[in-house]
Amino acid sequence: MKGLHRWMPTLLLVTGVGLLIPLGIRQVLRTPEDGRPIAALMLGLYVTWMLVESRVTLRETRKPTAERDSATLELYAIGRLATILLAVAFPTLDMGPVPRAVGLFCFIAGVSLRLTAIRTLGKAYSHRVRLPDASLLVTEGVYRRLRHPAYTGMLLAHVGYLLVFPAVVGIAVFALLFVPAVLLRIRHEERLLLGSFPGYAEYAASRKRLVPWVW
């Protein structure tokens, strides 16, 4: 079971990429002609993003199993995969080219924010929730403004994805499964951080979690 637990993120990644490519191509071909270029670009960018983050996923398999994830990664990953796959597996709403263009912009902005947050954390970043080193509390860069900018980027990117592939079932899964999974994971992480970093409560008091000035 420990071996399966360690390799689960990699298995989910391979499954996601393996299903997204054929389903996505079929959805692109079903997209109205005026929206097809953006749909094709979105599919290519999403697969590229998954492959870029696969380096972190593969690195997880070499880390010790001493983590405090409580299966939040699996729930989060399943919510994400269900969102992206169902959005290309089912017919989409005809929203026209403007929402698709806005969606592409949101996606690029979200992925850029997430990758910047990951790069800022450096060796402190992990897909799984782990007991942190007390010397690795990062408060610089995008973490000056938000406590969880990587999750902000993740959610913004998927709002953009769903504007390009607006399948009702995908939108529903995003709202009812993926977003709650992210919020649950944030709550779990913050409990661990409050117990591990003496200065985290002060840091958290002056910064919102996901959206500046809101929450």
N, C-alpha and C positions, 0 to 999 in steps of 0.2 A: 504493500500500500504506500510506503514512503517513496518508492521509486515512481509510482504513478502520480503521487502528489507533486513530486519534483518536476516531472515531465509534463504535467497537465497544461501549463501555459503554452508550451511548444505544440502539444497536440491540438489545442484549440486554435492556435495560429495557423497551423497547416490545414486544419479543417476549414477555417474561415477563408483563407486564400483560395483553397481548392474549390470551394463552392461559389465564392464571390465572382471569380473570373467568368465561368460559363453563364451563371445567372445574370451577371451584369452585362455581358455581351448581348444576351437575348433581350434584356430590358432596353439597352441602347438602341437596338434595331427596331424595337417597338415604339420608341420615342418619336414624336412628330419631327419632321425634317428640320424645322427651325430651331429645335432644341437639341438635336442629336450631337452637334459638336461639343457643347458643354457637357452633355451626359457622358460622352466618350472620354472627355478630359477628366471629369470627376472620377470615373471608374479607374482610369490610369493613375491619377494622383492618389486615390485611396489605397490601391494595391501597393504603390510605391511607399506610402506612409507605413503600411503594415510591415513591409520589408525593412524599412529603416529602423523601426522599433524592434524588429526581430533580434537585433544585436543584444538588446537588453534582455529579451526573453530567453535567448540562449545562455546569456551570462548567469541567469537565475539558476540554471541547472547545475552550475559549479559552486553555488553558494551553500553554506551549511543550512540545514533544515530548521535551525533555531529561529523561528519567526512567529509573529503574533497575528497572523492573517485571519484566523477564524473563518476560513472559506469565503471571505469577502471578495477575493480576487476571482474565484470561480463564478460567483453570482454576477459580479461586474462584467466579466468577460462574456458570460452567456447572454446577459442583457444587451451588450454591444453587438455580438454576432447576430442575435435574433433581430435586432433593429436593422442592421445593414443588409442581411440576407432577405428578410421579408420585404424590405423596401424595393428590392429588385426582382423578387419572385412573383409579386402580385401587380396587377394593373395600377397605374398611377393616375392621379388627378391631372387634368389638363389645365395647368396654371399659366402657360405662356412663357415666353423667353425672359421677361424681366425678373420674375422670381427665381428662375434658374441662374441668372447672372448674379443676383444678390446671394443666392446660395453658394455659388462658387467662391465669391469674395469672402463670405463667412467661413467657409471651409478652410481657405488658405490662411485667413487670419487666425482661426482656431488652432490649426496644426502648427503654425509659426509660434504662437504663444506657448503651446505645449512643449515643443522641442526646445524653445528657449528656457523654459522652466526646468526641463530635464538636464539641459547643459549647465544651468546655474547650480543645480544640486550636485552635479558631478557624481562622485562615488557614494554620496548619501542617497542617491535615487535607487529605488527598487520597485519592481512591479508588485512584489509582496510586501505586506506590512511587517517590518522587522523591528526588533528592539534597537533603537538608535544609539549611536555613540554620542555621549553628552557634549562632545566637542564639535559636533557636526550640525548644529542648528544654523540654518542658512536664513539670513534676513536681508540679503542684498539683491540687486537686480529686480526682477519681477516680484520677488517676495517682499519687497518694500511696500507694495500696494495691496497684495492679496496673500492669504495664507495658503491657498490651494490653487495657484494659477494653472497647474497642469490639468486639473479637473475642469477649470473654466474653459481652457482650450479644447479639451475633449468634448464637452457638451456643445460649445459653439460650433465646432467642426461638424458635429452630427446634426445640428439644426440646419447647417448649410447643405449637408448631404441629403437631408429629407426635403429640402426645397428643390433640389435637382431631381430626386426620385420620391415624389410625394404620394407614396402608397398609404392608404388609410391604416392598414394593419401595421405597417412599419412605424407610423406616427404614434399609434396606440401603444405599441410595445416600448417605444422610446419613453413615452410619458408615464406608463404604468409599471415598467420593469427597470429600464436602464437608469433613468433619473433617480428613482428611489434607491437603486443599488449604489449609485455614486454618493448619495446623501448618507446612506448607512455606512459606507466605507469612510467617509469624512468623519463621521461621529466616532467610529472605532479608532481611527488614526489619532484624533484629538485627545481621546481618553489616554492613549498610550503616551502621546507627547507631553501632556500635562503631568503625567507621573514620572517622566524621564528627564525633562528639562526644567530646572528651577525657574528659568526666565521665560518659559513659554506663555504663561498666563498673561504676563505684562505685554509680550509681543502680540498675542491674540487680541488683547483689549483694544489695540490701536489699529487693527486691520480687519477688513471683512473677509469672509471665507472665499466667496466665488465672484461676487459682483460688487465693484466699488460703490460705496455709499449706500448699498442696499442690504446685502447679506453675505 
